[in-house]
Amino acid sequence: MLTTTIRLDNQLKERIASVAARSGKSAHAFMLDAIAQTVEQCEVDLEFSATADQRWKNILQSGKTVPWEDTKSYLAARSSGESPRRPPARSPGH
Protein backbone atom coordinates (compact mmCIF):
# COMPACT_ATOMS: atom_id res chain seq x y z
CA MET A 1 0.00 0.00 0.00
CA LEU A 2 1.34 3.43 -0.90
CA THR A 3 1.37 6.44 1.38
CA THR A 4 0.19 9.81 0.13
CA THR A 5 0.47 13.04 2.04
CA ILE A 6 -2.15 15.75 1.70
CA ARG A 7 -2.10 19.17 3.25
CA LEU A 8 -5.34 20.32 4.87
CA ASP A 9 -6.03 23.71 6.33
CA ASN A 10 -6.80 23.62 10.04
CA GLN A 11 -10.49 24.37 9.62
CA LEU A 12 -11.06 21.49 7.17
CA LYS A 13 -9.01 19.12 9.33
CA GLU A 14 -11.17 20.00 12.35
CA ARG A 15 -14.39 19.56 10.35
CA ILE A 16 -13.22 16.14 9.13
CA ALA A 17 -12.28 15.05 12.65
CA SER A 18 -15.64 16.21 14.01
CA VAL A 19 -17.75 14.53 11.34
CA ALA A 20 -15.65 11.37 11.41
CA ALA A 21 -16.03 11.07 15.17
CA ARG A 22 -19.80 11.58 14.96
CA SER A 23 -20.03 8.88 12.30
CA GLY A 24 -17.95 6.46 14.36
CA LYS A 25 -14.93 6.48 12.05
CA SER A 26 -11.38 7.61 12.31
CA ALA A 27 -10.45 10.70 10.31
CA HIS A 28 -8.31 8.43 8.13
CA ALA A 29 -11.19 6.03 7.39
CA PHE A 30 -13.53 8.96 6.75
CA MET A 31 -11.14 10.51 4.22
CA LEU A 32 -10.59 7.16 2.47
CA ASP A 33 -14.35 6.69 2.16
CA ALA A 34 -14.77 10.23 0.83
CA ILE A 35 -12.05 9.72 -1.76
CA ALA A 36 -13.46 6.34 -2.83
CA GLN A 37 -16.98 7.79 -3.18
CA THR A 38 -15.68 10.70 -5.24
CA VAL A 39 -13.69 8.40 -7.53
CA GLU A 40 -16.72 6.13 -8.01
CA GLN A 41 -18.97 9.11 -8.81
CA CYS A 42 -16.45 10.49 -11.30
CA GLU A 43 -16.26 7.09 -13.00
CA VAL A 44 -20.06 6.94 -13.25
CA ASP A 45 -20.17 10.51 -14.61
CA LEU A 46 -17.50 9.75 -17.22
CA GLU A 47 -19.31 6.60 -18.35
CA PHE A 48 -22.58 8.53 -18.55
CA SER A 49 -20.91 11.22 -20.65
CA ALA A 50 -19.33 8.63 -22.95
CA THR A 51 -22.71 6.96 -23.46
CA ALA A 52 -24.38 10.32 -24.15
CA ASP A 53 -21.63 11.25 -26.62
CA GLN A 54 -22.05 7.95 -28.47
CA ARG A 55 -25.82 8.32 -28.59
CA TRP A 56 -25.51 11.89 -29.89
CA LYS A 57 -23.08 10.65 -32.56
CA ASN A 58 -25.64 8.00 -33.57
CA ILE A 59 -28.37 10.65 -33.81
CA LEU A 60 -26.20 12.85 -35.98
CA GLN A 61 -25.30 9.93 -38.26
CA SER A 62 -28.81 8.54 -38.63
CA GLY A 63 -30.82 11.75 -38.33
CA LYS A 64 -33.39 9.79 -36.32
CA THR A 65 -34.72 10.28 -32.81
CA VAL A 66 -37.68 9.20 -30.72
CA PRO A 67 -40.15 12.07 -30.27
CA TRP A 68 -40.62 13.21 -26.67
CA GLU A 69 -44.37 12.48 -26.67
CA ASP A 70 -43.69 8.87 -27.72
CA THR A 71 -40.97 8.58 -25.09
CA LYS A 72 -43.24 9.96 -22.34
CA SER A 73 -46.00 7.50 -23.22
CA TYR A 74 -43.54 4.61 -23.26
CA LEU A 75 -42.03 5.56 -19.88
CA ALA A 76 -45.45 6.08 -18.31
CA ALA A 77 -46.55 2.63 -19.44
CA ARG A 78 -43.33 1.05 -18.13
CA SER A 79 -43.66 2.80 -14.77
CA SER A 80 -47.20 1.45 -14.36
CA GLY A 81 -46.01 -2.12 -14.89
CA GLU A 82 -46.93 -2.54 -18.54
CA SER A 83 -44.58 -4.00 -21.17
CA PRO A 84 -45.01 -1.66 -24.13
CA ARG A 85 -43.03 -1.84 -27.35
CA ARG A 86 -40.20 0.64 -27.58
CA PRO A 87 -41.15 3.54 -29.81
CA PRO A 88 -39.22 3.50 -33.08
CA ALA A 89 -36.69 6.19 -33.93
CA ARG A 90 -37.63 8.27 -36.92
CA SER A 91 -36.55 11.31 -38.82
CA PRO A 92 -38.00 14.59 -37.49
CA GLY A 93 -41.31 15.51 -39.09
CA HIS A 94 -42.32 11.93 -39.95
C-alpha positions as CSV (number, residue, x, y, z in Angstrom):
1,M,0.0,0.0,0.0
2,L,1.3,3.4,-0.9
3,T,1.4,6.4,1.4
4,T,0.2,9.8,0.1
5,T,0.5,13.0,2.0
6,I,-2.2,15.8,1.7
7,R,-2.1,19.2,3.2
8,L,-5.3,20.3,4.9
9,D,-6.0,23.7,6.3
10,N,-6.8,23.6,10.0
11,Q,-10.5,24.4,9.6
12,L,-11.1,21.5,7.2
13,K,-9.0,19.1,9.3
14,E,-11.2,20.0,12.3
15,R,-14.4,19.6,10.3
16,I,-13.2,16.1,9.1
17,A,-12.3,15.1,12.6
18,S,-15.6,16.2,14.0
19,V,-17.8,14.5,11.3
20,A,-15.6,11.4,11.4
21,A,-16.0,11.1,15.2
22,R,-19.8,11.6,15.0
23,S,-20.0,8.9,12.3
24,G,-17.9,6.5,14.4
25,K,-14.9,6.5,12.1
26,S,-11.4,7.6,12.3
27,A,-10.5,10.7,10.3
28,H,-8.3,8.4,8.1
29,A,-11.2,6.0,7.4
30,F,-13.5,9.0,6.8
31,M,-11.1,10.5,4.2
32,L,-10.6,7.2,2.5
33,D,-14.4,6.7,2.2
34,A,-14.8,10.2,0.8
35,I,-12.0,9.7,-1.8
36,A,-13.5,6.3,-2.8
37,Q,-17.0,7.8,-3.2
38,T,-15.7,10.7,-5.2
39,V,-13.7,8.4,-7.5
40,E,-16.7,6.1,-8.0
41,Q,-19.0,9.1,-8.8
42,C,-16.5,10.5,-11.3
43,E,-16.3,7.1,-13.0
44,V,-20.1,6.9,-13.3
45,D,-20.2,10.5,-14.6
46,L,-17.5,9.7,-17.2
47,E,-19.3,6.6,-18.4
48,F,-22.6,8.5,-18.6
49,S,-20.9,11.2,-20.7
50,A,-19.3,8.6,-22.9
51,T,-22.7,7.0,-23.5
52,A,-24.4,10.3,-24.2
53,D,-21.6,11.3,-26.6
54,Q,-22.1,8.0,-28.5
55,R,-25.8,8.3,-28.6
56,W,-25.5,11.9,-29.9
57,K,-23.1,10.6,-32.6
58,N,-25.6,8.0,-33.6
59,I,-28.4,10.6,-33.8
60,L,-26.2,12.9,-36.0
61,Q,-25.3,9.9,-38.3
62,S,-28.8,8.5,-38.6
63,G,-30.8,11.7,-38.3
64,K,-33.4,9.8,-36.3
65,T,-34.7,10.3,-32.8
66,V,-37.7,9.2,-30.7
67,P,-40.2,12.1,-30.3
68,W,-40.6,13.2,-26.7
69,E,-44.4,12.5,-26.7
70,D,-43.7,8.9,-27.7
71,T,-41.0,8.6,-25.1
72,K,-43.2,10.0,-22.3
73,S,-46.0,7.5,-23.2
74,Y,-43.5,4.6,-23.3
75,L,-42.0,5.6,-19.9
76,A,-45.5,6.1,-18.3
77,A,-46.5,2.6,-19.4
78,R,-43.3,1.1,-18.1
79,S,-43.7,2.8,-14.8
80,S,-47.2,1.5,-14.4
81,G,-46.0,-2.1,-14.9
82,E,-46.9,-2.5,-18.5
83,S,-44.6,-4.0,-21.2
84,P,-45.0,-1.7,-24.1
85,R,-43.0,-1.8,-27.4
86,R,-40.2,0.6,-27.6
87,P,-41.1,3.5,-29.8
88,P,-39.2,3.5,-33.1
89,A,-36.7,6.2,-33.9
90,R,-37.6,8.3,-36.9
91,S,-36.5,11.3,-38.8
92,P,-38.0,14.6,-37.5
93,G,-41.3,15.5,-39.1
94,H,-42.3,11.9,-39.9
